[in-house]
């Protein structure tokens, strides 16, 4: 800009002018600095002021996975999934404990002991409990009382019984209640009652479902032929608590499989007793990058598959995100590319192509990256993959200045701040 002469106005100096400067790539890393000279000495400035660092343009704002100061480290790379962690493996089961008439004490009968054993076995198979409900019930007998207190006492007694049996129950997952003057549980028992014909059961259900109040229904039920026998058989089963559990198995391998895995990792032998799917699940469910690295590295020795090479490459990519050493980062990218090259020789896989494109983007080779990502999109119809792959393609469209095309890439439902930011850039 050359020399800018200041205008003196009373006790201050001013300067005002607008400049339009053509953009040059070198400006991205340059500094715009003003040097103030006063007096006859023009060899050294009296004062310096940085007006701008680099040039901020829309393409330079786009987020493609690079690590930025004061921001969370973005996740890069896509593991080839097994699908096991996405499945709904939840299981439901209920268990009934029975009481003596008018009592809220859990009796150690053979029936209650067998129920407790069944409950423990269920939790052993499905230890990740998402909800547990304990409901105390009581039958319409006079000895059962005239309020719901007995039912609640039974529910609380059952909770204590389970805790004393070394069953851990989180308060946040617990729902404890009671039912009284309610024919709901009686209807459930009647459904499986085999001593009544279908026609006779319909007589009972016509009363139970007529919408009348509890006492009116009780009076009408007693008028049905055979009610005494039904009540003798079913009412004692209402002196109970029902424990309902919603749970699922822990993610990954069970205890026996985990032991086999550890033995295989510590040994040079190839016979682990685990299938390729078991190994893949173990790697997918391991939270630490170090554990994933160990598992996927071993898998490359055991199985000829694109999955371990690709997933080990993703581990390297995410390790590169966590280092500040440029040489180490470059080395980890080289390692990741070597593994991805091996994976693509085994299988032309969209996840592998996406990860190759991701590394190229981080290296600034956007045209090469765009080709990889485009090839990946045509290899699968998996909506989750396409959504993530297209968001990265949209980011490159912004870098290339094709904002209209970028807006089309972001017509998916996104949830990450990075994707919302890039979508905003595309539409701006």
Secondary structure, 3 states (H helix, E strand, C coil): CCCCCCEEECCEEECCCCCCCCCCHHHHHCEEEEEECCCCCCCCCCEEEEEEECCCCHHHHCCCCCCCCCCCCCCCCCCCCCCCCCCCCCEEEEEEEECCCCCCCCCCCHHHHHHHHHHHHHHHHCCEEEEEEEEEECCCCHHHCCCCHHHHHHHHHHHHHHHHCCCCCCHHHEEEEEECCCCHHHHHHHHCCCCCCHHHHHHHHHHHCCCCCHHHHHHHHHCCCCHHHHHHHHHHHHCEEEEEEEEECCCCCCHHHHHHHHHHHHCCCCCCCCCHHHHHHHHHHCCCHHHHHHHHHHHHHHCCCHHHHHHHHHHHHHHHHCCCCHHHHHHHHHHHHHHHHHHHHHCCCHHHHHHHHHHHHHCCCHHHHHHHHHHHHCCCCCHHHHHHHHHHHHHHHHHHCCHHHHHHHCCCCCCCHHHHHHHHHHHC
